[in-house]
């Protein structure tokens, strides 16, 4: 696959407008020393570019672009529309957002624009026209960065009116809307589009902001708000495209961020970019999952738009990255599909709420720091690596289904337990593949399932139109499907499929779920596999009957002891595994190992190891990334003996070991 870039972009957010010009010169010297070759600029500069409604001033930005161009940088040019200037609020207060509690905001914060404000759209569009007309033909502008970390929500009158229009287009008639939202419940039937009220705290939203009286309404509002913000992105993208039809255009996403349907967004982006900020105790496997999700959005290499070189400032505990950790984290990112490594930020801010957020150049203002030396080391290594991995792909025979509609719907559900969260369930299954070094893709509900031998669909609560047919065809033709409790429950409007759970998946799974028992945190059950293995289970237990499926494990206690907990159903040439309860990692591994063996899906290498090993494939060569994230030295697998580490140029010998945070990139020709 051809990369969007001619080299690995190595750099990050740079705000020279916050500093004197003497410091700009010193920065250029330091950045060159660190092998930094790109800069993301102009992210929050609207107020400086447009000090009043009638006036633009690009003098300083011109100087910044000229300086970076002369130094040969790849410029990632942002559009500055993520934070509006004060004069826009003062003159047009309707541009501000109204929050979930119904409070209309004033000037402040960021992500502060109502996405359905015609005034905001007018002035954002005008600004982008100015930027694109001025800089689109600069060959050093390698990528356009629209807005910044889109997110948040608005519940103002602009949005209410626009939501009604969106609903008319979707449902066509008020009677269809009443049926979809089941508004007979609580006597909420509406007879006119203007009677529809937004689902915030003043309407059918509940106190905590994550619950609702009518999930169909609230899920539709999530879809609408995601579409509204996406409309803003497309507006800016189309302006830039008019000035440069070949421009690479993106916006930075945020991993498993809940409130935007990233699979839908990715269809409108030239390349996915995202900001990776794990906590001090975030498992490496969880970070890997989020990388794989970002790669899976377009099934293509992505940009790492932001990470910190040292520490963050906005988490509860902002620990320093230990020596070697940033480097290892960066290589893990490349291993999972990144073609760039970019930092927030290149120079630490002197004030504001992010003044303690890490940077390549700290407040001391020199290159004589541990962090700078590590940034420089990585820069030198990436420079030597060159273009070898650019555009190479991560192939997999297994896919995990991730769906934002399910994310929203499952967590809006009132019952059967408050402890069930979507991403955590996905992660439990992803972690199996990570620990076994089995390549896996994160895939959307409308993916081409025929590309995979195995599809894992945990808590597939909402089965939307076309999903049943696609999954049935997949299994019938020899695929292996693994699904779980709380699957096949509702349609796209959150109305229950009548006739027994798991609804449209019932024939495929070969089971009927009669009841769902919710266990409190202090309660557990046990399941017993037919080989005698006992596994604890918790949270939810399906009480089910087999309808053609074979029982693999049964509950051991409570009044449903002896009834099926795990089943397998042969269907056509394939089979469906149904996991009816929440198991620990040993239980999940036991079932998935059966499924992988049946499907013929194996690890990226034949040897068992605690190292993380990930593979990216280019036209003539496979690049194996071998990384140690454990607290102990680990042996390099013997299959790599005799090959050369692309980072050091040294041959791998029998008995070689790797300490924590050590990384090797091993090319293996086809």
N, C-alpha and C positions, 0 to 999 in steps of 0.2 A: 504494500500500500504506500502510495506516495505521501510524504510528509508535507504539511502546510509550511514547513520552515526549512531553511537551508543549513541550519545548525541547531544544536540544542540551545534554546534561549536560556541564558543564565543571568538573572538580575532581579528586578522587582520594583515595587512602588517607590518612586522618587519624587520628592517635593522640593525642588530647589527654590520655588517661590517663597518658601518659609525661611530662606537663608540669604545672607549677603553673597555678592558675586565672588568675593575672595574665597569663600567656602566652596562655591561651584568648582573653581579651579583645583582646589585640593581634592575634592570628591573625584574628579576625573582621574587624577593621579592615583588615588587609592583604588578606585574601581578597576583601572587598568591592571594594577598589581594583583588584584584578586581574580582576574580573567572574567570579570563581569562584562557581558556583551549586549545586554538589553535593559531597557528602563520603561516602566509603566508610569506615564505622566498624565497630569490634568484630571485626576479622578474627582477632586472636590474643588474646582476652580471657577464655578459659575459666577460667584459674586465678584471675583477679580476680573473675569473676562467681560462681564456685563454689569458695570456699577450702577446703571440706571436703565429704565425702560428704553430710552432712546440711544444709548451709548454702548459701543463695544470697544474693548481695548485689548489687542493681541500682541502688544509690543514685547512684553516679558515672555509670553509663550513662544513667540517667534524666536527670541534669543535662545530659549531652552531647546527648541527643536533644532535650531542651527548648530548649537554647541554639540548636541548628541549626534547629529548627522555628520558633522566634521570628524567626530571621534569614531564613526563607523558603527554606531549602535543600531540594533533592531529596536525600533520605537513601538511600544504598545500604547496607542493614543486613546485615552478615555474621553467620553463626551461630557462629563461633569454634571449630568442631569440627576444624580442621586441625591443632591442637596440643593434646595432653592435659595436664592438670595433674599435678604430681609425685605427689600423693596417690593418684591413680588407678593409677599404675605401682607404687607402694609396696604398696598393698593388693591389687591384682589384676595381678601381673606378666604374666599371659597376654594382656593387651591389647597388649603390645608386638609389634613385627614380628620375624620371623626372616629374616635376609638370605640371599642366594644362596649364601654360603659355609656356611650352617647355623648362624650365630651369633645367639643370641637377644638382642635389644637391651634396654637399660635406658632410663631417662628421659633425654631429650635430643633435639636436632634438632627437626624438624617432620615432617609426614606420617608420624607415628610410630605409628599405630594399625593393628593387624591388621584388615582390612576384614571378616573373617569372625568376629571376636570378638563373642560375644553380650554380653559385659560392656561393650565399647566401644559397641555399638549401644544398649544400655540407657541408658547415661548420656548419650550424644549425643542420643538421642531425648528424654530428660527435659529437657535443656538447651534444645533447640529448642522444646519445649512451653512452657517458661517464657517464652522470647523472643517466640514468636508470640502467646501469650496476653496479653502485656504491650504489644506494639508494633504488632500487625497492623492495628489500626484507626486508627493515626496517618496522616493523609492525606499527611504529608511523607515517609513511607517509600515511596519510589517503586519500589524494586527490592530484592529479597532476594538476598543473595550467599551461597550455600551453600559451606561449607568454604573451600578456597583452593588453586588449582593442583593438583588431584588428580593423583597420580602415585605412582611407586614400586611395590614389590611385596613380597609376604610369602610365606614358605615354611615356615610353622609347622604344627603338628598340626591347628589349627583349619582352616587352608586345605586341608590334605591331605584331611581328612574331607569338607569342603564340596565339594572338587573331585570326589571320588568320586560324591557325590550328583548333581552337575552332569553328570558323564559318564553315569551311569545314565539320566538324563532324555534325554540326547542320543542315546545309542547303543542303549538298551533291553536289549541282550544283550552279554555279555562276548565272544562270538565276533565280533559286529559291530565291537567296539572293536579286537580283535586284527587284523581285516582292515584297518580304517581306518589303524592305525598300522604295519601291516606288521611285526608283532612276531615273525614267523618269522625275520626277520633277526636274527642273533646269538643265536638261541634265546631271545628275550625273551617268548615266549608266557606270558600270565597266565591263571589259571583262577578267580580270585576277585577281586572288586572291591577287597578289602582288600590285594591284592598290588600295587596301583598306587602308585608312588612319585613324588613331585614331581620335575620336571626341573631340579633345582639341581645344584650342584657335588657333592653327595653322591649324586646319582642319575645321570640321563642327560644332564645339562647338561655343557658342556665348560669348560675353565679360563678362557677369556676372557669367558664370560657371554653371548656372542652366537652361540655355536655349540652344536650339540646332536647327539646320536647318533640321535635320532628326532624329526624335524621335526614329524610329525603330533602327537606328544605335546606338544612345546613350543609349537606354534601353538595347540593347544587350551588350554594353560595361559594363554597370552596372552589368549585370548578369555574364559576364565573369570575372570582377574584384572580385566580391563576390566569384565566384567559385575558382579563383586563390588563394585568401587568405585562403579559406577553404581547398584547396589542401595542403597548408603549414601546417595548423592545423592537417589534417589527416596524413601527413607525420610524424609529431612528435608523434601523438597519437599511430600510429602503431608501432613505435619503443618501446615506453613504454609498450605497450600491449605484445610485444614479450618477455619482461622480467617479466611481471606480468599480466597474463591473466585476473585477477580479479580487476585490478586497477580501481579506479574511476577517470575519466579524464574529465576536463572541461576547458573552457576559459571564461573570464569575458566579458559579453555583456553590452550594454549600452541603454537598454530600447527601445525607438522608434528611435534609431540611423538610419539614412536614408539609408546608402550606402551598407549595407549587408543584405541579405535575411535570417533573423534569423530563420524562419521556416525551411528552408533548412539546415542551420547550426545545428539546434537542433537535427535533425535526426542522426547526427554524434557525439553527445555529450552524455556522460553518465548521466550528470545532468547539467541543466542550471544554470549558475551563472551570476550575474549582479551587476553593480555599480550604486547606487541611490544617486543622488546629486540634490535634488530640490532647487530652488531659494528661497529667502526670501518671495516671494509672490506667489509661486507655490500653486495652490489649492490642498488640501488634496485629492480631488477626482481625480486629474490628476496623482498624485503619485500612488494612488490605481489602476488606469487604467494601468500604466506601470508595476506594480507588476502583475496584472492579465494577461497582455500580456506575461511577462516572464514565468509565470506559464503555460500559454496556449501553449507555444512553444512545450512542451512535455506533456501537460495535466498532470503535476506531480509537486510535491514540488520542490523548487529551493533553490539555495544558494544566500544570500546577501553577495557578495564578498567584497564590499566597501560601506561605508557611513562615513561621518565625525561625530565625537562625539561632535563637537562644531561649527566650521565655516569652510568655504571653502576659497580659495584664488584666484580663477581664474574667478569668476563671477564679474559682474560690481559692485555689492553691496554685500559684504560678511558679512551679519549680524550674530551675535551670535545666537545660538539656546537658546531659553528661558528656564528657569528651568522647567524640566519635558518634554520638547519637544522631546529630543532625545529618551527618554524612550518610549513615546507615538508613535513616528515614528517607533521605533523598533518593538513594538507590532503590529502596523498596518502591518508591513512587514510580521511578522509571521502569522497574521490573513489571509493574502492573499496568503500564501503558502510557506513561507520560513522555512527551517530547520536549518539555520545558521544566526548569526548576527556578521558581521565582519566589522572592521573599517579600513579606511586609515586615519591615521596611528597610530601605538602604541606609538612611540616616535617621537616628532617633529624634523624635520631636521634642522641642523644648518645653511645650506646655500642652494643655488639653488632656482629655481622659486617657489618651494612649501614649502619654509621655514615658511610661515604664514598659511599653511594648518593645520587645527586642528588635535590634537592627544590626546590620552589618557594621555600621559605624556607631559606636555608643556615645554617650554624653561626653566622655573624655575627649572625643574628637580625633583620635589617632588610629593608625592601623596596628598598633602594638598591643593587641588584646588577644585572648584565647579565641574568642568567637571569630575575629577577623582572620586569624591564622587558619582556622578550620574552613571558613568560607573560601579562602585562597587555595587551600589544599584540594577541596572539591572542584574548584574552578579549573585548576591545572589538570586534574584527572579527567574532567569532562572534555577539556580541550584536546587531550590526547586521544580520548575515545572517539572524538570527531562525530561523523555522521553514521557510524556503524549501526546504531539501533533506531535511527530515525525512520518512522513509518512502519517499523516491524510490528507484528500483530501477536496477540495472545489468543491461541486457539484452545477450544475446550469441547469436550463431548458431553458435558453436563451443564445444565442451566438451572438457575434458581429464579423463580418468577417473583418479581417485585412490582407492585402496582399501587399508585397513589390513591386511587379510588378506594381500594381495600384498606389502605393505611387510614384514611379519613373515616370510613364507615365503621371499621372494627373499633376504633377508639371513641367514636360517638355513641357506641352501643351502651345502653343502660342494662347491665347484666351480661352474663351471669357472674362476672368477677371484675373488680376494678384493677386487678393486677395484670391483666392480659394486655400486652403492648405489641404492636406490629413488628417494629424493627428488631426487638429482642428475640422474637420468634424466628425471624429470618436469620438473625445472627447465629442462633444455636445450631442451625443446619449448615450455614456457611462454614462455621468453625470446624466441622468434620472434614470438609474438603481442604481447608487450610492446614490442619494438623497432619493430614495424609499426603500433602503436596499433590493433590488432584486438581487439575485446572478446571475452573468453573466460570461461567459467564452469568452475569445478572441480566435477566431478560424481561421484556414487557409482556403484557397479556396477549398482544397481537403479534408476537414473535413467530418466526418460521420454526416451529417445533421440530420439523423434520431434520434440522441440522444437528440435533442432539440425540444421544442414546438414552439420556436420563433427564427428566424434568422434575424438579422439586418445587412444590407449591404449598408451603406451610400456611395455615390459617387462611385459606382461600375463601374467606367469608362471603364476599360479593362475587358472584359468577355473572359476568356481564354478557351481553348479546354476542354470540359467536364463540365464547370460551368453551362451552360444553362440546360443541361440534369439533373444535380444533383439538381439544384434549382427547376426545374419543377417537378421532382419526389418528392421532399420534400413537396411542396405545394399540389400537387395532393393527397398525402397521409395524408393530414390534417394539415400540418405545416403552420405557419404564417410567411410570408416574408415581411419585411419593407425595401424598397429601395427608392432612392431619385433622384433628378436632377443629371445630368452628369453621368448617369448609362447606361450601354449597348451601349456605343458609339463606341468603337474600339476593334479590335482583339489583339492578343499577340504581333503583330508587329506595333501597333498603326495606323493601317489602318481602316478607318471608315466602319462600317457595313452599306451598302446601303439599302435603302428601308424604311427609317424612324427610328427615335429614339423611344424607347430605344433598337433598334436592336433586338438581340436574346431574349430580355426580353419583347418584345412588346406584345406577346400573353399572357404571364404570368401576366403582369401588366394591360392589357386591355386598354391601351392608346397609342395614337400616338402623339409624340411631334413634332410639325411643326417648331417652332423657339425657340431660347433661348435668352431672353433679359438680358443684363448685366447692372446692376445699379451701378452707381458711389457711393462712400461712402456717399455723401450728399443726395442721392436719396433713397426713400423707396416706398413701396407699402403696401397695407393692404389686408389680406384675411379675408373672413367672413365665418364661419362655419354655418351649417344649423340651429344650435340652437341660432344663433345671435352673438356668440362670435367673436370678431374682434382681429386679431393678426397681428402685423407689420411683414413685410418680406423685405429682402434686397438681394443684391449682384447678384443673378441669379433668373430668373423667367421663367419656362417652359411655352410656349404657346401650349396647347395640346387639343386633341380631345379624347373623351371617345370612346372606341371600346368594349363595354361590361362592363366596370367598372362603378361603382356608384360614383358620385361626392359627396365629403364630405365637401369641402370648395371651394369658388370661389374668384378670384381677385376682389377687390372693386374699383380700379382706373385704369387709363391709358386706352389705346385703347382696351386692352384685358379684361376690366372689365366685370364680368359676366361669364368668362370662367373658366374651372376647374383649381384648384391649388393643391388640395389633393383628391386622389381617393382611392377606395377600389374595388378590383376585386375578385369575387368568382371564384375559379379555382379548380375543383375536390372537395376534402373534405376540402381544406384549402382556404386561401385567400392571396392576395398581396396588401399591402398598398403602394401607390406611392406618395411621397412628392415632389412636383414640384418646391419648392422654399426654400430659406434659412430663417427659422423662428427663433424666440427667444426660450428660454427654455420653456416658457408657451405653445407655439404652439407645440413644439416637445412632451412635456408631454401630451398634449391633445390627440394627435394621438396615442402615445405609450400606454397610459392608455386604449384606445379602444382595441388595439391589445392584451395587456396583459389580459384584461378581456375576450376577445374572446378565447384566448389560455388557460386560467386558470392558468396563472403564477402569483404567489403572492410573497410578501416580506418574508424574513426569519422569521419574527414574525408578528403576526396579528395587533399589536399596531403601530400607527403612532408615530414617534419620530425623533428628530433632531440628535440623537446620530448615529454614524456609528456602525452598527451591522453586523458582518461577521461570518460565521460558517464554521468550519473545522470538518470533520467527521472521527472518528476512528472506529474500529470494534464494540465497545460496547457503544460508547459515542459520543455525539456531543459537540464540544467546541464552545461556543458563545463568541466572542470577542466584548466587548461593550466599545466604545471609544468616548470621548467627545473632538471634535476639534472646538467647538463654543466658543464664547466670554462670555458665560453665564453658570450658573449652570443649569443642566438638570436632570429631575427625571429618576431614573432607571425604565424601563418598569415593570409593575406589574406582567407580566408573569414570571419574574425571582425571585420574592419574595419567600423566603424559600430555595432557592438554595445557594450554597457556592461559594464564589469567590476563585478560585484556587490560586490567587496571595497572598492574605492576610489570607486565611483560615476562613474568617468571613462570617456569614450568611447574606443574603440580606434581609432587612426589608422594610416593606411598608413605603413610604415617603423618602427613601434614595435618595440622589442626588449625582451628579458627577460634579466636577469643571472642568475647561478647562484642558486638557491633562490627566485627570483621565482615568484609564483603568481597566476593570474587565474581567477576563476569567471565564466563567461559564460553568462547565461540566453538561450536561444533559444526563443521561443514557437512552438507548433505552428501 
